[in-house]
């Protein structure tokens, strides 16, 4: 699509009547509430799914690489924000022995031929929390900030041709389009800086949709310990750092910068009274309250929409609003047919992981906890929401070294890493076994993550230790970060499909 065609389509979207759009969304939400209460969104069993984001690099230099759109279509992956991004989704499967195995196998079955196909073009797809090597001949700042103006519309040069992404840079919603992180500051004119980061997003479908608030409460309480376990983005591309001593930059690094990037790029700047869209969400007392929270969220890109042939096209304006309802844990209501309609929890704090088995391990642990904690009526649900939020951001800063407050099954409060994860993994195992997995199968999914706790080593800590050691040897920061990135990619080549992160240390 040419820049002029894209600008024309953005202009069409900007001309939509926002009040009419919002009124339609409110009407659809009322119908959705009735459908949820009538059982339309119930499932006979829990269902799991997964989204996996990757970025592309030059196979020889590790420099970020734009993926030709035709090549992306050939490998069956979806477009994401940046031209370097690719995304795949697994088919929803029942939470049981065969369903989890199918999730793992589908990821591997898609990634293997995709890697082989892009390798013919000198490209490698990388599963990682943040890229650090910019495209050849460009700085990261140039790549992220480059844009043009066409007919009064700002167009991000390196963004995909998805109209909604470009429209977001031209609406009245006051996204800051900035990065505000330790020793990093960047100001752009589009949402493109968000393309620094990539994630995995496990999904869990609720058997009885009106029970969603209870599951949601538990999901918020386990967000911090799972985030701390999965941190994977401690460093930015070196040219984004301010002028500061290298050891100071290394010492001040957050273990998971993805959290801050998403928030500072898409939320309003400090001092603006507009509510943030990327945030730790509230608890809900009812499923209706969860639906109302989506409806009340600011609409960034209202669109004139027509119902299609999907069942949930009856809620097409509500679904469109949900597309920019960016909470770290969020409820989802959708389904292509009435029989497939579902209410689910989308778990969004996790960076992309070093291997498929690590990613599936998180999906299994999350699903196992969603099974066991509500059945046990575990007292962690009584943890104060403010404490759960504080835990979350502490985990982003410090990973497994964060001081996370937890309430054990016997009601005791603890900050002991051993107690917290010992209980989490035990309850995850119980939840998986309740769904028919053998103890050995459940342990197989959990083991790669348990090893991280035993070793006190996350992907982010591995990266940080590598760069810290090199800087202590008087290696320049840029060289240390790029050396770390090259080593990460080489390790991943050997273990992405067959292995786990802990195999890097055997």
Residue, then its C-alpha position, 0 to 999 in steps of 0.5 A: x500500500x502506498x503512503x498516499x493510499x494509507x493516508x487516505x484510509x487513515x483520514x477515512x477512519x479519523x472522520x468516523x463519528x466517535x459518539x455514534x461508535x461509542x453508543x453502538x459499543x454500549x448497546x452491544x455491551x448490554x446484549x453481551x451481558x445478557x448472552x454471558x448470563x444466559x450461558x452462551x459463553x460457557x465452555x464444558x472444559x477449560x481451554x488454553x491458547x498462546x500468542x507468540x511474537x518474534x523479530x527478524x534479524x540478519x542471519x550473519x550480522x544479527x542486525x534487525x531485519x525488515x521482513x518482506x510482506x510476501x515472505x511473511x504471508x508465505x510462512x503463515x505468520x501475521x503482521x505486527x507493529x514493525x516491519x521486523x515483527x512476526x506473530x503466530x497464534x496457536x489453535x485453542x485446545x482443551x487443557x489436558x495431556x493432548x491439548x498442551x502437547x498440541x500447543x507445543x507441537x503446533x508452535x514447533x511445527x510452524x516455527x521449523x518450516x518458517x525458520x527454514x524458509x526465511x533462512x533462504x533470504x538470510x533472515x532468522x526469527x528470534x524469540x526475545x524480549x527486546x532487540x538491541x542491534x538496529x538495522x545495518x546503516x541505521x541507528x535504533x533512534x532513526x529506525x524508531x522515529x522515522x516518519x513522513x507526513x502525507x496529506x496532513x497524516x503522519x505515517x511511520x516509515x517502518x511500521x506495517x501498513x495496518x491502518x489502526x497503527x498509523x491512525x493512533x499517531x493522528x488521533x486526539x488521544x494523548x499518547x506520549x510516544x516516548x520511552x522513559x527508562x533508566x538512562x534512556x529517553x526517546x521522543x517519537x511521533x508515532x507508536x513505533x517505539x513500542x516495536x522494540x518489545x515482543x511477548x508471549x501471551x497465554x490464554x485461559x478460557x473460563x468454563x463458566x463465564x460469570x465466574x471470570x472475576x474470581x479467576x481474574x483476581x487470582x490472575x492479578x495476584x500471580x502476575x508478579x511472581x510469573x513476571x519475575x520468573x520470565x523477565x527478558x529485556x534488561x538492555x536497550x539498543x546502545x544508541x538510545x542510552x543517555x551520556x552516562x558511565x557504562x557501569x552506572x547504566x548497567x547497575x541501573x538496568x530494569x530486568x524487564x524494560x518491556x513493561x515500561x516501554x509499553x506504558x510510556x509509549x502508549x499512555x499519556x505523558x506525566x501530568x496529563x489527566x487522561x486515564x492510562x490505557x496500559x496499566x495493572x487492571x482493577x479487580x472486578x466484582x462481577x462479569x458485568x463490571x469487567x464488560x463495563x470497564x472495557x466500554x468505559x475505556x477511551x476509544x483511540x480509533x473509532x471506526x464505522x463498522x458493519x457486522x460480518x458473518x462471525x457470531x461475535x460480529x454482533x458485538x463488533x464495536x465492543x470488540x474493536x474497543x477491546x483491541x486498544x484496551x491494553x491491560x497487563x491482564x485482560x478479560x476477552x469475550x469473543x468467538x467465531x460461532x455461538x458454540x465457540x463463544x468464550x470468556x477468557x483471561x489473556x495474560x500479557x506481562x510475559x516477554x518472549x522467551x528463549x525457547x518454545x518449551x519455556x513459553x509452553x512452560x509458562x502457559x502450563x503453569x498459568x493454566x494449572x494455577x487458574x485451575x487449582x487456586x479457585x478450587x482451593x479458595x487459596x487465601x492469596x485472593x485476599x492480598x490487597x490489590x495495592x500490594x499486588x500492583x506494587x509486587x508487579x512493578x517490583x518484579x519488572x524492576x528486579x526479577x527474582x530479586x524483587x521483594x514480593x509479598x505472598x500469602x501462603x495456603x495456610x494464611x501466612x504472609x511471606x516474602x521468601x522466594x523458596x516459599x512463594x515458588x515452591x507453593x506456586x509450582x505445587x499448585x500448578x502441578x495439582x491443577x494440571x493433574x486435575x486435568x488428567x496430566x500425569x505427575x511426570x507430564x506436569x513436572x516436565x512442563x514446570x521443570x524449566x521454570x523451577x530450574x530458574x528459581x533454583x539457579x536464581x537465573x532468568x534470561x534477563x539476569x543471564x543477559x545482565x551478568x554477561x554485559x556486567x562482566x564485559x563492562x567490568x573488563x573495560x569493554x564498551x557498553x555497545x560492544x558488550x550488549x551486542x556480544x550478549x545479543x550474538x551469544x543469545x541468538x547462537x544459543x537459541x539456534x540450538x535450543x529454540x525447538x528442542x531444549x530450554x533456557x537452562x540447557x544453556x548452562x549444562 
